[in-house]
Amino acid sequence: MKFLYSHRTRARDGQRVHIDALTDALAERGHEIFVAAPGAARAPANLAAKSESWARRALPTALYECAECGYSVPAFYRLTGMIRRDEPDIIYERYNLFYHAGVWASRRSGLPLILEVNAPLAEERARHGGLFWKRWARQSEEAIWRAADIVTPVSQSLADHVRAAGVTEERIRVIPNGVDDQFLRAADSEAAKARFGLAGKLVVGFSGFLRDWHRVDRAIEWLAASSREDAALLIVGDGPARADLEALARRLGVAGDCVFTGVVQRAEMPGALEAFDIALQPAATGYASPLKLFEYMAMGKAILAPRAANIEEILSNAATAMLFDEASAGGFAKALTTLAGDAELRTRLGAAAREELLRRDYTWRANAGRVEAIAMELLEDRA
């Protein structure tokens, strides 16, 4: 089949990982992929810590949101031009707030539209990033979701948001995030630790884009309070919260036991994560499908994560991970202390997590097959 993949993402963080991983997996299955995106069809492969556009930083919030909506017009003409030229079979779009181009192009061309939804962005931006036109944003979001032929939220918890917007059950297909095959290959943990100067250490690790709400500060505070002189914290990634985290580590006297790698490119990520003895998801939004969880699982790491509905869609407490109660004071620290003190438990949980990932096939290759099946179904319905 020919997929016209539409998105409005300039960021080179986890969003870029998702886009590239799925399009690559679809191409490996023999499909042609035509990418409609801002600027070049495919952004540079390298990931970067900064993700906000210059317009987001420079324009007042109200004006920026108007510009976002206005961008749908040239994007629509780009899509219609590509539809005439490339004759795709289906439109696949990564949902973004105020981005109506795919809906308009689908209506104009008659091509089916699969809409991938990673977050309820009207809610998320109102809570974290600032949103001026709140009612307009919510109405825009719900209209886009309802207009798609199939909506693919990344979690059942997110699917509840989609249902609440009026999308019928038969048009919702949950597809969690996945992992590349490179994370499934065996590696040498001690050699990985040595590369970061952590040979012989009990390494507690976090990977990802560093923002305040990821609560990596909890791990630094645990390290400072721990009596274990052999423990160290390895933070694989970068982001706006890094400076505050480094300052916290200095203030608590554990800066020498904390390693911040900065941005690590995808090809190097498995080698960095292999150094972890305990892999952290210190906090999570209630609808996310965190990429890091699948990478931790693939590498057989003992995972510590919050007990939340979307996390429990993937992991089971005491079976494939240790889940802590965020409402309980000291719940994170107590759970981390338990994992740190029990090597046998870490081994058991890590092996079970990897087995569960393989059993449920949480891979980008499998996700491409799921998208392919949806596309074939839509095309058969229109035949």
Buried (B, 14 or more C-beta within 10 A) or exposed (E): BBBBBBBBBBBBBBBBBBBBBBBBBBEEEEBBBBBBBBEEEEBEEEBBBEBEEEEBEEBEBEEBBBEBBEBBEEBBEBBBEBBEEEEBBBBBBBBBBBBBBBBBBBEEBEBBBBBBBBBBBBBBBBEEEEBBBEEBBBEBBBEBBBBBBBBBBBBBBBBBBBBEBEBEEEBBBBBBBBBBEBBBEEBEBEEBBBEBEBEEBBBBBBBBBBBBEBBBBBBBBBBBEBEBEEBBBBBBBBBBBBEEBBEBBEEBEBBEBBBBBEBBEBEEBBBBBBBBBBBBBBBBBBBBBBBBBBBBBBBBBBBBBBBBEBBBBBBBBEEBBBBBBBEEEEBBBEBBBBBBEBEEBBEBBBEBBBEBBEEEEBBBBBBBBBBBEBBEBBBEEEE
